[in-house]
Structure formats: structure tokens, C-alpha cells
Amino acid sequence: MNRSLRVRALLALAVLALSLYVAATVPVRLGLDLRGGTQIVLETRSTPTADADSAATDRTLEVLRGRIDALGVAEPTLVRSGDHRIIVELPGVQDPKKAAEVLGRTAQLTFHPVVGAPHDGDDPSRPLPKRPGQRVLPDESGTPLRLAPASLTGEDVKEAAARFDQQGGAGWHVTVGFEGDGRAGWARLTGEAACAAPGDAARRVAIVLDDKVISSPQVDPSIACGTGIRDGATRITGSFSPDEARELSLLINGGALPVPVETVEQRTVGPTLGQQAITASAWAAVIGTALTSLFIVVVYRLLGALAALALACYGLVSYAALAALGATLTLPGLAGFVLAIGMAVDANVLVFERAREEYAARRRPSIRSALTAGFRNAFSAIADSNITTLIAAALLFFLASGPVRGFGVTLGIGVLASMFSALVISRVLAEIAASRPGLRRRPRLTGIASTGAVRDRLTRRNPLLMRRPRRWLASSAAVLALAGSGLAVRGVDLGVEFTGGRLIEYSTSSTVDPGRVRTALADAGFPRAVVQSSGDTGLTVRTEPLTGAEEEEVTSALREVAGPADKVRDEMIGPSLGKELRQGALIALAVALGAQLVYLAARFRWVLGSAAVVALVHDVVILLGIFAWLGKPVDGVFLAALLTVIGYSVNDSVVLFDRVRELDRRGPGSPFSEVVNRAILRTLPRTVNTGIGAAFMLTALAVLGGSSLSDFALALLIGLAVGTYSSVFTAAPLAIALHARSRRRKPSPEGAAVTA
């Protein structure tokens, strides 16, 4: 065993041992759709200066969403119920009472000049007289302070952070930075206070949160009168505990609520998918992974078996990483792992197909040298496809929120784990096996000594697929127009998460399995209904808008399963994927596509990068159009599937164009269309084998995953088929057309002829 192999083997063993320990000791956090959580119902209240109308409730909902993100609660669900209520569902919250308290704080932060305080010898029991425009509040020690009107508010604050100062003796405090006019306002406020003598109350600045003075520090003697603190920064002290400092920084960063809110209900709710759906999904994942592994073993024999073992190691590493980082696993998160599993399989297939090529091309081949060359030659394609996916995952995490952000987290973890599985674990196992004397005498057992049925057939026929690229572009345009017309004719059927709907709560005489109710409602014609347990004997049903007759059908279907049930609430609800969240997701997606285009253009030239992005848009429009023709809902689950399809599409195009780049460097004088044609023929075995392996997983989800996952699996199957087609018959001919156009535009040397 050489030194590099020993290093990789020790690294693999260390990571697997650590992953096994984390998986055994740290439980993974499940989202609300998988395990349930806490439901808090908040009600907005009008004030003399602000009316708690529908618009104010919507603004309050977005502020609450920011606070929940800062609390570290992943995948929350927030919906507006009526004009004045907001329903908040929080998965995995340890202290729901504390969460309700933080959510309900109005967080009105103001900064006031201090203009008066009791003098020595004054009777402290006498109230400090008020003056017009001023207010009197007690400071941290209870001493009353007369405050001038606020000079600054929380809107002038750029950011706040909890800090611990051990050396300075301040302990836990909150640093506050101002922006815009707030910087000049803070300099003016502290400059005026600095004109008072040290020890004078007028030298203090009162920081007030929700009508309570939380800190009233004196301006440091080093600050000159009229100059003030010009760097726009300060810190709030006040003997804070760590939790109090973090909570204060959270409230300042989250912003003030437009109107006060009051907690009117708090309860525990069950998972939105139901235990039966979760069990069915788990079995579908197990069976799909087993079928995929079996297919790899049949095609690549011993090395396929080792790749299947590496795939199991990938599952362990990714699960441990998810648990160690405290990420929350939800249905969109599972979609990210489905994509990562596909990429892990694809990386192994890429290596094995390149090793087959090397073995067939050498006069005196050896399994080990062919494998080494296979890993070396496949590395650039694996790296580029994974890096483009990581770019998208990172941007979705930093720019989006809600389920889109959760998808980015689990996708990023899964991609890193899949790269480690393919490039380290799988390589260690393959190289150890290839060095065995018995295997060297029987190379066909490895699975790379033969070129495979697909490659053999392509070699015999050598089809010229790119002889007429414009015909393929015309075919793609026709399919695009046919699918896209569904968007114009049928329109997009947005789900409850986007449009809102109706929420009905029932009280039953005994505990009822939500899964049975969900099945009954699906049979009655309401397959999209979301059913949750609420407390011990409560059920909530969330559906699209219903007529009176449809509501009676829902109630009747529920009572057939649950027995006597009283309706205790019936309200219209707003979308859980609010306007700002949808805009954030679209912006994140657009930026991610732009970043991928820049990366691909830098790695492959703009011609290939542009072709890959156009093929991606082609796949997205076709998927949306097919769902429109089928009348399928576009909801949060579909959004996760759409992001997964985008990942598949980019991955396929990157693998093809990586081979185009390689062949173009080897034969720079060859016509570009011939180069692309050879690249397609050499990567087609990988495309077919990867697609079949992924299809096993997705078919198992579609057949066994139940109604909650059938649309998700259907979207992925459509995306897989369209993405495989578009990488060969859309991206490739488009690259040829763009290349020819760029050559025509390029000025020729004087006297030289321009040829087609």
C-alpha cells in the first residue's frame, strides 16, 4: 500500500468513525412536517397610532419570520388567519413559552437625551415632574429619569450583536452599529450629552426598549463637547446574562412590530405528513437505494459492490453532518439528499466509465493503472458539477429563507458528503481491491475489463448525432412550445402555501390517526388537504378555498373516520410562503443561476456556459408546463423538486461539456460539431447508467411513497428524463450553433478566407 493510499484510508476511517459516533449520540432534528412541533396563535392589536388591519398583519408576519430565523428555528410555518391572527408552527422548539414571549415583544427601540434626574437631598419618593414633550422612566437602578423626545429609533440601527468582554469587565453586552442618518444622529446626540459635566444626569443617554430603560450610560469623558462619537457604534451594557444579550440583539436586528401582538393560543401539533406517509417514504428510500445499488453491482460487478458500500458510507457521513450542525431535516431537505445521492452515484459511474476507456485503450492494461487514470480523468467533471451545485446551495442558504433555505443546507451537506464518498472512500476500496493478486488474474470480475453493452453498440454504429444540430434545436423548441402552452392555456395551479385557503379545526371525542383522515379526504376529492393532530383530541384541516358544499363534504368525510366531531374554528388563512419569501426565493434562484453561468463561462468558455444555462431554463419551463397540463399543484413540495431538477440538469451538461473541452484540446483543428459528437458518444454510457440508477430511486418514491410524495417523485422523474434529453439534444446543438455564430463574427486575418 503506497503512502497516498494509506493517507486516504486513514482519513476515510477517521471520518467514518467520527460519523458513527455522532450518529449514535446526537439525534437529528426533524421538521414540523416529519415530527410535529409547537403551534402559537398570535393576534394583532390596534393602537392609537396604528390600526391592526390586514396590511399591518402582513408586515407583522414578515417581522416575525425574521425573528424566528434569528432564533435558529429551521423550517417554520407562518400563515395569516383572517385579518388579525397569525398562526406560527415551530418544529423542535425546546421552550415554547419563551418563544411566544420573544415573538410577542414589540421591540420599540429608542435613544433619548436625559434632561433631568433627582439631585442629592431631594426626596426620592416624590415623583419627578413631567414637562411638555418629555417623559419620565426609571433607569436600571430604579432612579427616575426625565427624557427628551427620542433622537434615534431602531430603524437607524444597522446591526446588533451579543458580545462578551472579559478583560474590560463589561461582561455580556450588546454592540450596536448605526447606518445612514443614524451615524450623524448618534454623533449629535452624544456630542450634546458630552457638554454636560461628568456625573451630571444630562451627560447620560437613555436606551429604551418597549418603554423600559435598559441602559443609560454616561458619555465617556474623552468625548469632546459638540464632537460626539462619530464612528456610528456603541454598546449597551446592563449586567446581561448570555441569553438576555442574545435576545436583545435578536429583537434589535429583527425590527419592531408594526402593531402589538398577543398570544391567544399555544398547543402541540402533529406532523403534516403523518406517520404512515413518513414510514412509506422511509421504505421507498430504502428500497430505491437497494435497487440502485443492485443495478450498479450488475453493471460494474465487484467495483459496483464497492461503490454501493461507499454509498452507504455517504448516508452515514451526511446524516452525521446534519446532526452535528443542528440542521433540521424536512421534506425539502430530503429532496436535497435525493439529488446528492444521484450525484454520488454519478461520480462513481463517471470514474468507472473512464477506467473502462483507459483499460480498452492500453496494450498491456492493468486494473489498478486503469482505475488511477479513471479517477484522474473524471476529477474535473466531478469537481465542476459539484462546485456549481455548491454555489447554488450556498446562495440559496444566504439569500433565501424557509423551505428554500432548508433545501440549500441539506443539499450543501449532501454534495460535500457525496464528493468525499466518491473521491476518498470509493477510491480507497477500489484501489485495495485492484491490488489483490487474485483480481489481477481475473480482471473481468472488476467490471471495467469490458466496455459495456451501450458503448459496444455505439462503437459499432458510430452515429453522427450532431450532423444537423438545427433539427434537434427545432425539436426542442417544439417540445418547449407544447409544454409552455400549458402555462398559457391551463395556467399554474398554485398550492395552499402560495395562495392561502381555509383552516378548519375539529374537536373529537377520542384520539384519531391523522393519516386515516387524510386518506378519507383524498378519497372524497381533497387530495391536497393537510391534516394535523392538535392537542390530544383535536384535528386541523388545511385546504384550498372551499365553498359551503365542499366544507360540508370535508366535515362529513372526517366524521366517517373520526366519529362525532365538533367544529371549533373555521377561518380563511393566508399563504405560508408569503410575498417576501417568494421574492427572496426567486432572487436567490436568479443569483444562483447567474453565478453558475459565470463559473461555467470561466471554466468552459461562454459558449458552453450559456448553452448549459439555456438548457436548464428549457427543463424548468417544460416541467412547469407538464404540471400545468396535468393539473398538478405547484406547492412547497414541487418547489423542492424543481430545485432538484435544476441540479440534475446542470450536472448532466457539465459532464458533457467537460468531455468536449478535453477532446477539443486534443484535436484543436477538428470541426467543433465532430468534437461535440464524439463527446456525446463517449459520455452516453455514463448518462444512461446514471439515469437508470436514479430512476430506480425515484420510481420507488412514486410507487411506495404515498400521496404526499407522488407529485414530488413525478416531478423528479419528468425532470430526470427532460434533463437527460436536453443535455444531449438541446445544450449540445445550441453550443454548436453559438460556436458557429461566434466564429462568423470573429474578424479574419487580411487575405484569409472565412469557412463555415
N, C-alpha and C positions, 0 to 999 in steps of 0.2 A: 504494500500500500504506500503510494507516494505521499509527499508532505502535503500537497494541496488537498488530496482526498482525505487525509487524516484531519486536516483543519475543518473541512466541510462536515465530516462525520461528527466531530466533537461539537461543532456549532449546532448541527441538527439535533443531537442527543440533548444538549443543554436546553434548547428551545422547547423540545417536546417534554422534557422533564418539568420545566417551569410551567408549561401549559397544562400538564396533567395536574400539577399541584394547585394551580389557580382554579381549574375547572372543578376540582374536588372540594375546594374550600370557599370559593367565592360564588354565590348564586348570581345568575344573570337577571337583570331587571326586565320584566315583561311589561309591555304597554297595556293601555286600557283595553284594546281590542282583544288581547290574549288572556288577561287575568282579572280585569276589572280595576276598581280604584275608588276614589272619593269624589262625590258629586256635591258641589256647593252652588246654591241658588242665591244670586245677589239681586237686589232691587235698587234702582236708582231713585234718588230723592231730589225734588226741586228745592232751590234756594231763592232768596230774594233777588239774587243777581243772575241766576242761571236756571233755565227751565229744563227738566229731565224729559225732553221729547225723544223721538226716535233717533234723530241725528246725534244728540248728546249721548245716548246709549251706545250707538255705534262707535263713537270716539272713545267712550269708556272701555268698550270691549278691546280695542286695539291697545290702549294703555295697559290693560290687564294682561294681554298676551305678552307684552314686553316684560312685565314683572315676572310672569311665570317662567319665561325663558331665563331670566336672571336667577330665579330660584333654583334652576337646574332640573326642572320637571320636563322631561322629554315627551314629545307627542301628546300635548294636552288637547282637549276638545273644548272649544268655546262657541256657544251659539246664543243669539239673541232670541228671547222668548217674549213675544208681544213687544210693546213699546218701552217697557220699564224693567224687564228682568233679563238677566244673563245667567245661563247655565254653564258652569265650569266643571269639567271632569278631569281629574288629576290622577294619573297612574302612579302607583308606588309611593305616595306621599306618606311620610312617617308620622307627621304631626298635622293632621287636617285643621285643628283649631288654630294653630299658629299660621298656617297658610291662609285661612279665612281672615285672620286679623291683618296680615300683611296686604292681602288683596283689597281689603276694605278701607285701608288708610287713604285719606285724600291726598296726603303728601304735598300740602301747600307750603313751599319753602320760600321764606323772605328774609332779607337782610335790612336791619334798621339801625339808624343812628340813635344812640342813647342820649337823652337830653336832661335826665334827672334821676335822682335816687335819694333815699333818706340820708341826712347828714348826721354826724356824731351828735348825740344829745337829743335827737328827735325821738318822739315816741313811736316805736316800731309798730304798735297796734293801730296807730292812726293811718287810714288809707291815704295813699299818695294822691293828691288832687289831679284830676284829668284836665286837659286843656283841649280846645277845639282841634280836631285833626290828629290828636295823639291818642295813645292807648297805654295802659299800664298792665304789665305782666310780671310775675315773679321770675327771678333768674334761677340758676341751678340750685342755689342755696336757699331759695325762698324769699330773697330780698326783692321788693317790688322795684321795677324799673319803668321810667316814663320813656316811651319810644316814639320817635317821629315816624311819619309815614315811610313805608318801605322804599328804599332806593333801588334794590335789585330783587329779582324773583328767581325761581328755579329755572325759568326759561333762558336766563343769561348764563346758566352753567353749562360748560362743555362736557365734563365728565367728573365723576367722583369715584374714589376707591378707598377701601379699608386698608390701613397700614398699621404696623406695629413698630414703635420707636423705643427700643430697649435702652439705648445709650442716652438719649435726650430726656428720658424719664416721662415722656408723654403717654407711654403705653399705647393702647389701641385708640386710634383716631381716624378721622376721615379727611382725606385730601380733596380739595375742590378746585377745579380749574375753570376759569371764565373764558368766554369767547365773544367775538364781535364787540358790540357796545358794552357788554358786561365787563370787559377789561378796563375800559376807561371809567365806567361807573364804580368799579371796585377801587381804582386808584383815587377817584374823587372822594368816595366815602371814607376810606382810611386816611386820606390826606387831611380832611376836615377834622376827623377824630384826633389826629396827631397834634392839632393845635392846642388841645387841652393839656393841662399839667398832668404829669404822671400821678396816678391814684385817683384822679377826678373821674366820676362816672361818665362824663362826656367823652372820655378817651376810649370808651368801650364801644364795641359793635355787637349788637344782638342778632343772633341767628335763630330764627323762629321756624319751627315745623309744626303745622297744624295747631296754631295758637299756643304753642308751648316753647319757651326759650330753652333750647337745647345746649347753647353755648353762648357766652358773652365775653369773649377775650378782649383784653386791652391791646391797643396798638403798641408794638414794641417801641421803646424809647429811641432806637436808632432810626426810626422813620421820621423824616422831616415834615414839618407843617406845610401843607399845601402840595406835597410831593406824593405821598401815599405809596402803596405797593403797586408797582407798575407791571409786574410780570403776570398779573392775572391769576395768581394762585394763592390759596390759603389752606388752612387745615382747621377742622372742627375737633376740639377736644372736649372732654366731659366725663372722664372715668368710664368709658365704654367697655363692655365685655366684647369678646370677639364676635359673638352673634349680633349684638346690638350695632356694632360698627358696620358689619356686612349688611345688615338690614337697612341701616340709614343710607349707605351708598347705593343700595338697590333701589330704594324709594326715590332718591335724588335722580339717578340715571333713568328710572322708569317714567319719570314725569308725573305731573299732577293729574288727578282725575278731574274731568270737566265738571262733574257733579258728585256729591257724596253717594256712597252705596252702603247698603245694609244687608247683612247675611240673614236670609229668611228661612233657609233650609240647609241641612247638611246630612248626607247619608252615604252609605256604601253601595256601589253598583257593581253588577257582574260584567263579565267580558262581552263585547259586542259580537264576537264571532260564535260564542257558545262552545261548550266543552266538546260536543260531538264534532263540530267543524274543526276545532284545534286537533283533536285526535285523528280525524280523517286527513288533515293536512300533514300531520307528522308521518302517518303511514304512507301517504303519497310520496313524501320526500324520501323516506327510507327505500321504498320500492323503486322509485325513479333512479335514485343513486345506485341501487343494486343492478338495475338493468343497464345503466350507463357503464358501470364497471364491467359487467359481463360482456358487453359489446367491445369494450377496449381489450379485454382479455382475448376474445375470439379473433380480433383483427391483429393484435400485436403480441399475442401469446405471453411468454414469460415477462417481457418488458411491460406489457399491458397489465399483468397482475401486479407488478411492482408499482406502476402508475396508479392503480386502484388503491394500493396500500398508502401511497403518498397522498391520494385524495382524502382518505380517512384521516391522515395526519393534518391535512389542511382544515378539515372540520374541527379537529381538536384545537388547533392553534387559533383559528378565527373565533371560536366560542370563548376561549380563554381571554383573548384580547378584548372581546366585547364585555366580558365580566370585569376584567381588570380596570378598564377605562370607565366603568359605570354607565355605559351606554344602555339605551332602552331598546329592546327587541320588539318590533311591531310588524304588522303585515307588510308595509312598505320596506321595512328593514329586511324582511325575508326575501323581498324581490331583489334587493341588492346582493344578497348572498347567492340567489339563483344565478345572477349574472356573473358573480365571481367564480362560482363552480364551473360555469361554462368556460370562463377564461382559463381556469386551472386545467380543465380537460384539453382545451385548445393548445395550451403551451406544450403539454406532453405530446399531443398529436403532431404539432409542428416539429418538435425535436426528432421524433421517430421517423417522420417522412423525410426530413433532411438526412437522417442517418441512412435510410434506405437508398436515397440517391447516391450518397457517398460510397456505400458498400457496392452498389452496382457499377459505379464508375471506375473503381480501382481494379488493377490487375491482380494483386495479391491482398485482398481485403482482410481486415481483422475486425471483429465485432467492437473491440474497445476503441480502435482508431476511428471507426465509422461513427461510433457514439460521440466521441470527443468532437469530431468535426460537425456532427449534427447539433450539439449544444452550442458550438461556436457560431455556426451559420444561422441558427434560429434566434440567437440572442437579440439581434437588432429588432426583429419583428416583434418578439415578446416584449422587449423594453418599450418600443414605441406605442404599441397597443395599450399596454398598462399605464404608461405615463399619460397618454391622452385621457384615459379613464380617470386617473387620479386627479388630473387638472379639473375635470368636470366635477368629481366628488368634492374636492376642496372648495370650489366656487359655490356649489350648491350648499355646502355647510356654512360658509361665511356670509353668503348673500341672501339665502332663503331662510325659512322657518317652518315649523310644523312638520308634516309628513315628508315634505321635500328635503328638509334638513336631515331628518332621520334616515332617509334613503342615502344621502351623501355620506353620513357617518358609517353606516354598515357597509356601503359599497367600498369606501376607502379602506376599512379594516379588511374586508374580504379580498380586495385586489392585492394588498401587501402580503396577506397570508398565502394567496394563490401563487404569487411570484416566488415566495420562499419555498413553497411546496414543490414547484416545478423545477426551479433552478438549483436548489440545495438538496432537499430530501430525495426527490426523484433521481437526481444525478448521482447521489451517493449510492443509492440502492442499485441503479443500473450499472455503475462502474464496478462495484463489488461483484455483481453477478457476472459481468463480462470478463472479469479476470479469473474466473473459475476454469480449470483445465477441461472439465467435462463439457462445459458450454462451448469452449473453443472448438471442440471436436464435433459438436452438433449445433452449428450456427443457426439452422432453421428454427430451433426452439426459441430463439430470441424474438423472432417476428420481424427482424429487419433484414434478414438474408434474402427475402423475396420482395419484389416491388409492389405487390398487391394487385387485386383484380382491376381496380379503377385505373391505375397507372398503366398496366399492361394494355388495356383496351385503348387508352388514349395514345400510347406509343404506336400501336399498330395502325390506327386510323389517322392520327396527326391532323385533326380537323382545323381548318382555318376559320376560327370563330369570329375573328375581327377583320375579315376580308371586307365586309361592308358595315362599318360601325354605325352609319346613319340609320340603317334599318333597325338596329337594336334601340337606338335613341327614339325612333318613331314609335316602336312597340312600347317602350317605357312611357312615352308621352301619352299614348292611347290608354294604357292602364291607369296612369295618373289622372287623366281626364275622366275616365269612367268612375274611379273611386272618388275623386274630388267632387264629381257632380252630386254625390250623395250628401255632401255638406250643403250644397245649394238647394237640392230638392227636399231632402228629409230634415236637414239641419242637425245640429248636435244636441243630443238628449242629455242635458246636464243632470247630474245626480243631486241628491238632497244636500250633500256637502257644499255644492255651488249655489243652489237656488233656494235652500231652505224648504220648509214643508210644514208638517203637523206633528205635534208630540202629544200622545195620549197616555195617561198614567192610570193603571188599574190597581185596585186592592183586591187580592184573592183570599179565600178562606184558608188556604194551605200553600205550602211551597210548591212551585211549578217549575219544571225544567224549561228555560227559555228556548232551548233547541227544538222542543216539541211544538212550541207556539210558533217559532219561526217557520217550521215546516208546514204547519197548518195555514199560515198566512200566505206562504208561497203557493200552496195548492189552491187557495182562494183567489189567486190572481194578484198577489202583492209580493213578488219575489225580492223586492229591494228593501222591504221593511227591516229595520234594525231593532231587535228585541233585546232588552237587558233586564236582569233582575234588579230590584230596587228595594233594599232592606230585606226582611225575611219573607214577607208575603206580598210584595209589590212587583209590578211589571210595567216597564215603559216601552212604548212602541213609537218609533220614529219613522215617518214615511214621507213621500212626496205630498203635495197638497191634495186633499180629499174632498169630494162632495159629501153631502149629508148621507146619501145612499151608500157611498163607499165606506164611510165611517161606520155605518151600521153593519156592513159586511165584515169589517175588521173586528168589531166587537163580537159579532156572532161567531166568527171563526175562533177567536180567542176563548170564548166561553165553552165551546165544544171540547176544548182540550183542558182548560184550567178550571172548569166548573163555574160556580157563581163568582162573578167579578163585578165590583163597583167601579165606575169611572170617577176618579178623584181629580183629574186635571185634563183639560183639552185646550191646547194653545197652538197658535201659529208660531213657528220658530224661524230664525234667520239662518243663513248659511254658516257652517263651521269653518269653511275655507273662505274667510272674508276677503273683501276687495283688496286690502293692503297685502294680505298674504298671497293672493293670486298674482298681484302685480309684482311682488318680490320674487315669486317663483319664476315668472316669465322673464324678469330682468336677469335673474341668476342663470336661467337656461340660455338666454341670448348671449350673456357674457361668456358662459362656458363654451358655447359654440364658436364664438369669436376667438377665444383663447386656443381652442383646438385647431382652428384654421391657421392661426399664427404659428403654432408649433408644427403642424403638418407642412406648412409652406416652408418653414425653416429647414425641416428635415428632408422634404421630398420635392421642393420647388412648388411655386404657387399653382401650377397646372394640376398636379396630383392632389394637393391640399384642397383646392377649390372643388375638384371632382368628388372628393370624399364627402365634403360638407353638402354639396348638392344632392348626392345620393342619400345622405341622411335625411334631408328635408323631404325628399321623394318618399322615403319609407314612412315618415311621420304622417304625411298627408294621406297616403294610401291606407294606413292603419285607421286614422280618424274617419276616412270615407267609408271603409268597410263597416266600422261600428255604426256609422250613421245609417247605412243601408239596412243593417241587421236590427236597428232599433235598440242597440245596447246602450246602457248608460255610461256616460263619461263622469266618473267619480274619483274619489281619492285612490281607490284600488287601481283604476285604469291609469291614473297619473303615474303610479309606481311602475306599472307595466310599460308605459310609454318611455319613461326614463331608461328602463332596461333595454328596450328595443334600440334606443339611440346608442347605448353602449355596444350592443351586438353589431350594429351597422358600422360604426367607426372601426371596431376591431377587425371585421372582415375586409374592409377597404385598406386598412393599414397593412395587413398581411400580404395582400395582393401587390400593393404599391412598393412594399419593401423588396419583393422579388423583381419588380420592374426596375427599380433603382439598381439592384445588383446586376441584372442582365445588361442593362444599358451601359454600365461601367465596363463590363467585359467586352462588349461589342459596340463601341460608340458610333460606328459607321452604319449599323443596321437600321432599316426603317423602323420608326417608332411603333407602328402598328404590329410589325412582326415581333418586336420585343414584348409588347403587351400580350400578344397571343401566346408566346412561349411561357410568359409568367402565369397566365391563366391555366395553361395545361399542367404546369408543374405544381401549382398550388391547389388545383381542383381536388386531388385526393384528400388533402387536409380539409378542404371546405366540406366535402361530402361526409367524411368521418366525424368531424366536429359537429356538423348539423344533425347527423343521426344520433350521436351521443346526447346532445341537448334535447332532441325531440323525445327521447325516452323519458327524461325527467319531466318535461312539460306535459306530455300525454298522460303520465301518471297523475299529475296535479289536476288535469282537466277531468279525468275519469273518476278519480278517487277523492279529490279534494272537496267535493260537495259544492252546493250552490254558491257559497261565499267566495270560492276560488275559481269557479268555472270560467267566468269572464276574464279573470286575471290570466289564467293559463291559455285561454283562447287568444287573447291579445298577444301573448308571448309567442305562441305558435305561428300566428299570422306574421308577426314581426320577424321571426326566425326565417320563415320562407321568403318574405319580401326582401329582407336584408341579404340573404344568400344570393338571391337573384340580382339585386341591384348592384352588389359589389362587382359582379362579373359583367352584367349586361346593361348597367347604367353608368357606374363610375368609370369602368374601363373605356367604353366607346366615347364617353364625354371627355376623358383625359386625352384620347387620340384627337378628337375634334379641337380641343383647346390648344393642344400642342401644334397642330397644323396651322391654326389661326395665328398663333404667336410667331411661327416661322415665317408666315406670309408678311406679317407686319415688320419683321426684323429687316433693316436695310441691308442689301447685299453689297459686297465689295465692288468697286468700279470694274466693269467689264465682265463680271461673273453672271452666270445665268441662274435664275431662280427656278427651281424644280419643285414639283408637287411632292 
